[in-house]
Amino acid sequence: MRIAVAGATGNIGTLTVAALERDGHDVVRISRSLGVDLSTGDGLGEVLTGVEVVIDVTSGPVAGRAETVAYFGAVTRNLLAAGERAGVRHHVLLSIAGVDRVEGNAHYAGKREQERLVAGGPVPWTIVPATQFHDFAAMVASWTERDGVATIAPLLVQPIAPADVAGILAEIATGEPQGRYVDVAGPEPQDLVDMARRTNDARGHAVKLVPAWSGMFGPAMAGDVLLPGENARIAPTTFDEWLAEQR
């Protein structure tokens, strides 16, 4: 099967490409670094020739709400329009579990715009809502790190291994469109501050973590807001197993 991965050079994109190729699929990589600008659509029509399925794992820039929504909206419109012209039969979007429960977060607003466009678009679709990835905590802490100190929100999450997400996306892409898929999550709830501390320790990175709410991760995201919903699909890899690979 000929499958295109939008955002192919990112973390999840690279793993998704690898999972598809292991299963013998013909994978088309889409990213700006490979000559396709999804925000304008330049080069998109040519690369989708003969493609049956598009998997969208693109990420947006760190920006305000309006800019983020506009970016995700443009990328999604371009992918859907080009996909319709090319005869794509299945559009798979990676989204976030609980995306409708969080206000005030620009990235979540952008993902909601993506979901709205895909669900109302011309190509049959599956939306896959995933919880935060195992590497999320350390990444978030790195955004605020200054002089060996970083702030991080004390969130409760149920993180999933990036490779598990990629495998699920590859599996879903080869099947029939399913509409909104169940939440996919890792096997265990975790404290984000503890995850960041343990990840940094495993990687030999010394940083003092200060639990604190921020504009991006406010108290509205506390409690069980970020946990998967009922009947979630639980992926096998634990945080401890993923962490062992970081040492």
C-alpha positions as CSV (number, residue, x, y, z in Angstrom):
1,M,0.0,0.0,0.0
2,R,1.2,3.5,-0.8
3,I,1.0,5.6,2.3
4,A,2.1,9.2,2.9
5,V,3.2,10.5,6.3
6,A,2.9,14.2,6.8
7,G,5.5,15.3,9.4
8,A,7.7,12.4,8.4
9,T,11.0,13.7,9.8
10,G,9.7,14.4,13.3
11,N,9.8,12.0,16.3
12,I,6.5,10.2,15.7
13,G,6.8,10.6,11.9
14,T,10.1,8.8,11.8
15,L,8.8,6.0,13.9
16,T,5.6,5.7,11.9
17,V,7.6,5.6,8.6
18,A,9.7,2.8,10.1
19,A,6.7,0.8,11.3
20,L,5.1,1.0,7.8
21,E,8.2,0.1,6.0
22,R,8.7,-2.9,8.3
23,D,5.3,-4.1,7.1
24,G,6.3,-3.7,3.5
25,H,4.4,-0.5,2.6
26,D,5.6,2.1,0.1
27,V,6.0,5.2,2.2
28,V,6.0,8.8,0.9
29,R,7.7,11.1,3.3
30,I,6.2,14.7,3.5
31,S,8.0,17.5,5.3
32,R,9.3,21.0,4.6
33,S,12.9,19.7,4.7
34,L,12.0,17.2,1.9
35,G,10.6,20.0,-0.3
36,V,6.9,20.1,0.6
37,D,5.5,23.1,2.4
38,L,2.3,22.0,4.0
39,S,1.4,25.5,5.2
40,T,1.2,26.7,1.5
41,G,0.6,23.4,-0.2
42,D,3.6,23.8,-2.4
43,G,4.8,20.4,-3.8
44,L,1.9,18.5,-2.1
45,G,0.0,17.6,-5.2
46,E,2.9,15.8,-6.8
47,V,3.9,13.7,-3.8
48,L,0.3,12.4,-3.3
49,T,0.1,10.9,-6.7
50,G,-1.0,7.3,-6.2
51,V,-1.2,7.6,-2.5
52,E,-4.1,5.7,-0.8
53,V,-3.7,6.8,2.8
54,V,-2.4,10.0,4.4
55,I,-1.2,9.9,8.1
56,D,-0.9,13.4,9.6
57,V,1.5,13.6,12.5
58,T,2.5,17.2,11.9
59,S,3.4,19.5,14.8
60,G,2.8,23.2,15.0
61,P,5.0,26.1,16.0
62,V,5.1,27.4,19.6
63,A,2.9,30.5,19.1
64,G,-0.2,32.2,20.3
65,R,-3.7,30.8,19.9
66,A,-4.6,32.6,16.7
67,E,-1.3,31.8,14.9
68,T,-1.5,28.1,16.0
69,V,-5.0,27.7,14.9
70,A,-4.3,29.3,11.6
71,Y,-1.2,27.1,11.0
72,F,-3.0,23.8,11.8
73,G,-6.0,25.0,9.8
74,A,-3.9,25.8,6.7
75,V,-2.0,22.5,6.9
76,T,-5.1,20.4,7.3
77,R,-7.0,22.2,4.5
78,N,-4.1,21.7,2.1
79,L,-3.7,18.0,3.0
80,L,-7.5,17.3,2.6
81,A,-7.8,19.3,-0.7
82,A,-4.8,17.6,-2.2
83,G,-5.9,14.2,-0.9
84,E,-9.3,14.6,-2.5
85,R,-7.8,15.5,-5.8
86,A,-5.4,12.5,-5.6
87,G,-8.1,10.1,-4.7
88,V,-6.9,9.4,-1.2
89,R,-9.3,7.0,0.5
90,H,-8.3,7.4,4.2
91,H,-7.0,10.4,6.2
92,V,-5.6,9.5,9.6
93,L,-5.0,12.3,12.1
94,L,-3.0,11.9,15.3
95,S,-4.7,14.1,17.9
96,I,-4.7,14.4,21.7
97,A,-6.8,12.6,24.3
98,G,-9.0,15.0,26.1
99,V,-8.5,17.8,23.6
100,D,-12.1,19.1,24.2
101,R,-11.5,19.3,28.0
102,V,-8.8,21.9,27.9
103,E,-9.2,25.6,27.1
104,G,-6.5,28.3,27.2
105,N,-3.9,26.1,25.5
106,A,-3.0,27.2,22.0
107,H,-1.8,23.8,20.9
108,Y,-5.0,22.2,22.0
109,A,-7.0,24.9,20.1
110,G,-5.0,24.1,17.0
111,K,-5.7,20.4,17.3
112,R,-9.4,21.0,17.8
113,E,-9.3,23.0,14.5
114,Q,-7.6,20.0,12.8
115,E,-10.2,17.6,14.1
116,R,-13.1,19.9,13.0
117,L,-11.8,20.2,9.5
118,V,-11.0,16.4,9.1
119,A,-14.4,15.4,10.5
120,G,-16.2,17.8,8.1
121,G,-13.8,17.2,5.1
122,P,-14.1,15.4,1.9
123,V,-11.8,12.4,2.7
124,P,-13.0,9.4,4.8
125,W,-11.1,9.7,8.1
126,T,-9.9,8.3,11.4
127,I,-8.9,10.6,14.3
128,V,-6.6,8.9,16.8
129,P,-6.5,10.7,20.2
130,A,-3.3,9.8,22.2
131,T,-2.1,10.8,25.6
132,Q,1.2,12.5,26.2
133,F,4.4,10.7,25.0
134,H,7.0,9.3,27.4
135,D,9.5,12.0,26.3
136,F,7.0,14.8,26.9
137,A,8.0,15.6,30.5
138,A,11.7,16.3,29.8
139,M,10.8,18.2,26.7
140,V,8.4,20.5,28.6
141,A,11.0,21.1,31.3
142,S,13.6,22.0,28.6
143,W,11.4,24.8,27.4
144,T,11.8,26.7,30.7
145,E,15.3,25.7,31.7
146,R,17.6,28.5,32.7
147,D,20.9,28.2,34.5
148,G,20.1,24.6,35.6
149,V,16.6,25.4,36.9
150,A,13.3,24.6,35.1
151,T,9.7,24.9,36.0
152,I,7.2,22.2,35.1
153,A,3.5,21.8,35.8
154,P,2.4,19.1,38.3
155,L,0.2,17.3,35.9
156,L,-1.2,13.7,36.1
157,V,-0.8,11.9,32.8
158,Q,-0.9,8.4,31.5
159,P,2.0,8.5,29.0
160,I,2.5,6.3,26.0
161,A,5.7,5.2,24.2
162,P,6.2,7.0,20.9
163,A,6.9,3.7,19.2
164,D,3.6,2.3,20.4
165,V,1.8,5.3,18.9
166,A,3.6,4.8,15.6
167,G,2.6,1.1,15.5
168,I,-1.0,1.9,16.2
169,L,-1.1,4.6,13.5
170,A,0.4,2.1,11.0
171,E,-2.2,-0.5,11.9
172,I,-5.1,1.9,11.6
173,A,-3.9,3.3,8.3
174,T,-4.1,0.0,6.6
175,G,-7.7,-0.6,7.7
176,E,-11.0,1.1,6.9
177,P,-11.8,4.6,8.2
178,Q,-13.3,4.5,11.7
179,G,-14.2,8.0,12.5
180,R,-13.1,9.0,16.0
181,Y,-11.0,6.2,17.4
182,V,-10.8,5.4,21.2
183,D,-8.2,7.1,23.2
184,V,-4.8,5.4,23.1
185,A,-2.6,5.5,26.3
186,G,0.2,3.9,28.1
187,P,-0.4,1.4,30.9
188,E,0.2,3.6,34.0
189,P,-0.6,7.1,35.3
190,Q,2.5,9.2,36.1
191,D,3.3,12.5,37.7
192,L,4.9,14.8,35.1
193,V,7.4,16.3,37.5
194,D,8.6,12.9,38.5
195,M,8.8,11.8,34.9
196,A,11.0,14.8,34.0
197,R,13.3,14.2,37.0
198,R,13.7,10.5,36.1
199,T,14.2,11.1,32.4
200,N,16.9,13.8,33.1
201,D,18.6,11.5,35.6
202,A,18.7,8.6,33.1
203,R,20.2,10.9,30.4
204,G,22.7,12.4,32.8
205,H,21.3,15.8,32.7
206,A,21.4,17.8,35.9
207,V,18.5,20.2,36.4
208,K,16.5,21.4,39.4
209,L,12.8,21.1,38.8
210,V,10.3,23.6,40.3
211,P,6.7,22.5,40.1
212,A,4.6,25.5,38.9
213,W,1.6,26.2,36.7
214,S,2.1,28.3,33.6
215,G,-0.1,29.9,31.0
216,M,0.3,26.8,28.7
217,F,-0.3,24.3,31.5
218,G,-2.7,25.8,34.0
219,P,-4.8,24.4,36.8
220,A,-7.6,23.6,34.4
221,M,-5.4,20.6,33.3
222,A,-5.1,19.3,36.8
223,G,-6.6,16.1,38.2
224,D,-7.8,13.5,35.6
225,V,-8.3,15.9,32.8
226,L,-5.4,14.5,30.7
227,L,-6.1,10.9,31.5
228,P,-7.7,8.6,28.8
229,G,-11.4,8.1,28.6
230,E,-13.3,4.9,29.2
231,N,-12.6,2.0,26.9
232,A,-9.2,3.4,26.0
233,R,-6.7,1.2,24.1
234,I,-3.8,0.6,26.4
235,A,-0.4,0.2,24.7
236,P,2.1,-2.2,26.3
237,T,5.3,-0.2,26.9
238,T,5.6,1.2,30.5
239,F,7.4,4.4,31.3
240,D,10.1,2.3,33.2
241,E,10.7,0.2,30.1
242,W,11.1,3.3,27.9
243,L,13.3,4.9,30.5
244,A,15.7,2.0,30.5
245,E,16.4,2.8,26.9
246,Q,17.4,6.4,27.7
247,R,20.3,5.4,30.0
